[in-house]
Amino acid sequence: MKVVVLCSGGMDSVTALHWAHREHQLVAAVSFHYGAKHNPRELPFAAEQAAQLGVRHEVITLDFVNRLFSSHLLQGGGAIPDGHYEAANMKQTVVPFRNAIMLSIAAGWAESVGADGLVIAAHGGDHAIYPDCREDFMVAIGEAMRLGTYAQVKLLRPFIALSKAGIAREGARLGVDYARTWSCYKGGARHCGKCGTCVERREAFMLAGLKDPTDYESTEPLPPKPGPR
């Protein structure tokens, strides 16, 4: 299958990029600059990883998101909270309907460049916070993509049954250099080690039994995972 991969430059999407290169005919990687605080830090890694595999990398700018949407993740929003990725306060980092917007654009572009598959690195732990990562949404948007394109573009979610630790193990198998990826939502010079995405990243390597190559400002003990809400 000819596929396009949504690649932000984070560990999940970079792993998906390498998986697609191994399992399919990789046509291109697509990233979105939508005004997130960490976009300037993560997008260069997406470009680097695509270049490493010798495939086209396209960055699509969605400047209206930062201007019109409300989220602490965006440059115009409040401070990024610290804590566990699944904590209630992490909902402040949700960008409303982000995946739906990106998948819609990427599906149209995928068809335009001759691809019939679109890969997203959604995984088993995403749904806790993000409504547009949950199974019922992904099934619905996948069906809309198929019905709405002549190519019947298929949404591929190779990691949907995996945890973040499972993705780390898969990346290790594929030879992914995780030092050349970015997760921290704060977008500073170094990973902060304390925000939800840094905590999730640190926890993933620990649970996978892999050495974490990331340079963190803080390696204080990880916060406990919150109980059922």
C-alpha positions as CSV (number, residue, x, y, z in Angstrom):
1,M,0.0,0.0,0.0
2,K,1.2,3.5,-0.8
3,V,1.0,5.5,2.4
4,V,1.4,9.0,3.9
5,V,2.3,9.3,7.6
6,L,1.3,12.0,10.0
7,C,4.6,12.8,11.6
8,S,4.9,15.5,14.3
9,G,8.5,14.6,15.3
10,G,7.4,13.0,18.5
11,M,8.4,9.4,19.5
12,D,5.1,7.8,18.5
13,S,4.8,9.4,15.0
14,V,8.5,8.9,14.2
15,T,8.1,5.2,15.1
16,A,5.1,5.1,12.8
17,L,7.1,6.6,10.1
18,H,9.8,3.9,10.4
19,W,7.1,1.2,10.6
20,A,5.5,2.5,7.4
21,H,8.8,2.5,5.7
22,R,9.3,-1.1,6.6
23,E,5.8,-2.4,6.0
24,H,4.5,-0.3,3.1
25,Q,5.5,2.0,0.2
26,L,6.1,5.2,2.0
27,V,5.2,8.2,-0.2
28,A,5.6,11.1,2.2
29,A,5.4,12.4,5.7
30,V,3.1,15.3,6.6
31,S,3.4,17.6,9.6
32,F,1.2,20.5,10.8
33,H,2.4,23.8,12.3
34,Y,-0.7,25.0,14.2
35,G,0.8,27.3,16.7
36,A,1.6,24.8,19.5
37,K,4.3,25.9,21.9
38,H,6.5,22.9,20.9
39,N,6.0,23.0,17.1
40,P,9.4,24.8,16.6
41,R,11.2,22.1,18.6
42,E,9.4,19.0,17.1
43,L,9.0,19.8,13.4
44,P,12.8,19.8,12.6
45,F,12.9,16.3,13.9
46,A,10.1,15.3,11.6
47,A,12.0,16.8,8.7
48,E,15.2,15.0,9.8
49,Q,13.5,11.6,10.1
50,A,11.9,11.9,6.7
51,A,15.2,12.9,5.1
52,Q,16.9,10.0,6.8
53,L,14.4,7.7,5.0
54,G,14.6,9.6,1.8
55,V,11.0,10.6,1.6
56,R,9.2,13.9,1.0
57,H,8.2,15.9,4.0
58,E,5.5,18.5,3.9
59,V,4.6,21.0,6.6
60,I,1.1,22.4,6.4
61,T,0.5,25.7,8.4
62,L,-2.8,26.0,10.2
63,D,-2.3,29.5,11.7
64,F,-6.0,29.9,12.4
65,V,-5.8,27.3,15.2
66,N,-3.6,29.4,17.4
67,R,-5.7,32.5,16.6
68,L,-9.2,31.0,17.1
69,F,-8.9,28.0,19.3
70,S,-8.6,27.7,23.1
71,S,-5.9,25.5,24.6
72,H,-2.9,25.8,26.9
73,L,-0.9,23.9,24.3
74,L,-1.1,26.8,21.9
75,Q,1.3,29.8,22.0
76,G,-1.6,32.1,22.9
77,G,-2.8,29.8,25.8
78,G,-1.8,29.5,29.4
79,A,1.0,27.6,31.1
80,I,1.5,23.9,30.3
81,P,0.6,22.0,33.5
82,D,3.0,19.5,35.2
83,G,1.8,16.1,36.3
84,H,0.8,12.7,34.9
85,Y,-0.4,12.5,31.3
86,E,-3.8,11.1,32.5
87,A,-4.4,13.7,35.2
88,A,-7.6,15.8,34.8
89,N,-5.6,19.1,34.5
90,M,-4.0,17.7,31.2
91,K,-7.3,18.4,29.5
92,Q,-6.1,22.0,29.4
93,T,-3.7,20.9,26.6
94,V,-6.5,19.5,24.4
95,V,-6.8,21.4,21.1
96,P,-10.5,21.0,20.1
97,F,-11.0,18.6,17.2
98,R,-7.3,18.8,16.2
99,N,-7.1,15.2,14.9
100,A,-10.2,15.6,12.8
101,I,-8.9,18.7,11.2
102,M,-5.5,17.2,10.5
103,L,-6.8,13.9,9.2
104,S,-9.2,15.6,6.9
105,I,-6.5,17.7,5.3
106,A,-4.0,14.8,5.2
107,A,-6.5,12.5,3.6
108,G,-7.1,15.0,0.7
109,W,-3.3,15.5,0.3
110,A,-2.6,11.7,0.5
111,E,-5.0,11.1,-2.4
112,S,-3.4,14.0,-4.3
113,V,0.0,12.5,-4.1
114,G,-1.1,9.0,-5.1
115,A,-1.4,7.3,-1.7
116,D,-4.3,5.1,-0.7
117,G,-3.4,4.8,3.0
118,L,-2.8,7.4,5.8
119,V,-0.9,6.3,9.0
120,I,-1.5,7.9,12.4
121,A,0.3,6.8,15.5
122,A,-2.7,6.8,17.8
123,H,-2.1,4.3,20.6
124,G,-4.0,2.6,23.5
125,G,-3.3,5.4,26.0
126,D,-4.4,8.4,24.0
127,H,-8.1,8.1,24.5
128,A,-8.0,9.0,28.2
129,I,-7.7,12.7,27.5
130,Y,-8.4,13.3,23.8
131,P,-12.0,12.7,22.4
132,D,-10.6,12.7,18.9
133,C,-8.3,9.8,19.7
134,R,-11.0,7.5,21.0
135,E,-12.0,4.3,19.1
136,D,-15.5,5.4,18.1
137,F,-14.1,8.7,16.6
138,M,-11.3,7.0,14.8
139,V,-13.7,4.4,13.3
140,A,-16.0,7.2,12.1
141,I,-13.3,9.4,10.7
142,G,-11.7,6.4,8.9
143,E,-15.0,5.6,7.3
144,A,-15.5,9.3,6.3
145,M,-12.1,9.2,4.7
146,R,-12.9,6.1,2.7
147,L,-16.2,7.3,1.6
148,G,-15.0,10.8,0.8
149,T,-12.1,10.0,-1.5
150,Y,-11.9,8.3,-4.9
151,A,-8.9,6.4,-3.7
152,Q,-10.9,5.2,-0.7
153,V,-8.0,6.3,1.5
154,K,-7.7,3.9,4.4
155,L,-6.8,5.1,7.9
156,L,-4.1,2.9,9.4
157,R,-3.5,2.8,13.1
158,P,-0.7,0.2,13.6
159,F,-0.2,1.1,17.3
160,I,-3.8,1.2,18.5
161,A,-3.4,-1.9,20.6
162,L,-0.1,-0.8,22.0
163,S,0.9,1.2,25.1
164,K,3.5,3.9,24.9
165,A,6.0,1.4,26.3
166,G,5.0,-1.0,23.5
167,I,5.7,1.8,20.9
168,A,9.1,2.3,22.5
169,R,9.9,-1.4,22.2
170,E,8.7,-1.4,18.5
171,G,10.9,1.6,17.8
172,A,13.9,-0.1,19.3
173,R,13.2,-3.1,17.0
174,L,13.1,-0.7,14.1
175,G,16.3,1.1,15.1
176,V,14.7,4.5,15.8
177,D,17.0,7.0,17.5
178,Y,14.7,8.5,20.1
179,A,17.3,11.1,20.9
180,R,16.2,12.7,17.6
181,T,12.6,13.1,18.6
182,W,10.7,15.6,20.7
183,S,7.9,15.3,23.2
184,C,7.9,18.2,25.7
185,Y,4.8,20.4,25.4
186,K,6.7,23.4,26.9
187,G,9.0,23.6,23.9
188,G,12.1,24.8,25.8
189,A,15.7,24.2,25.0
190,R,15.5,20.8,26.8
191,H,12.7,18.4,27.8
192,C,11.4,19.7,31.1
193,G,10.8,16.2,32.5
194,K,7.7,17.3,34.4
195,C,4.9,18.0,32.0
196,G,2.4,15.3,31.0
197,T,4.2,14.4,27.8
198,C,7.6,14.2,29.4
199,V,6.2,12.1,32.2
200,E,4.6,9.8,29.7
201,R,7.9,9.6,27.7
202,R,9.9,8.8,30.8
203,E,7.4,6.2,32.0
204,A,7.4,4.5,28.6
205,F,11.1,3.9,28.5
206,M,11.1,2.7,32.1
207,L,8.2,0.3,31.5
208,A,9.8,-0.9,28.3
209,G,13.1,-1.6,30.0
210,L,15.0,0.6,27.6
211,K,17.6,3.3,28.2
212,D,16.0,6.7,27.8
213,P,18.3,8.9,25.6
214,T,16.4,12.1,26.4
215,D,18.1,15.1,28.0
216,Y,15.7,16.3,30.8
217,E,15.9,19.3,33.0
218,S,14.3,17.3,35.8
219,T,14.4,13.6,36.6
220,E,12.5,13.8,39.9
221,P,10.3,10.8,40.7
222,L,7.4,10.3,38.4
223,P,4.0,11.4,39.7
224,P,1.6,8.5,40.4
225,K,-1.0,7.6,37.8
226,P,-4.4,9.0,38.8
227,G,-7.1,6.5,39.8
228,P,-10.4,6.1,38.0
229,R,-12.5,9.2,37.7
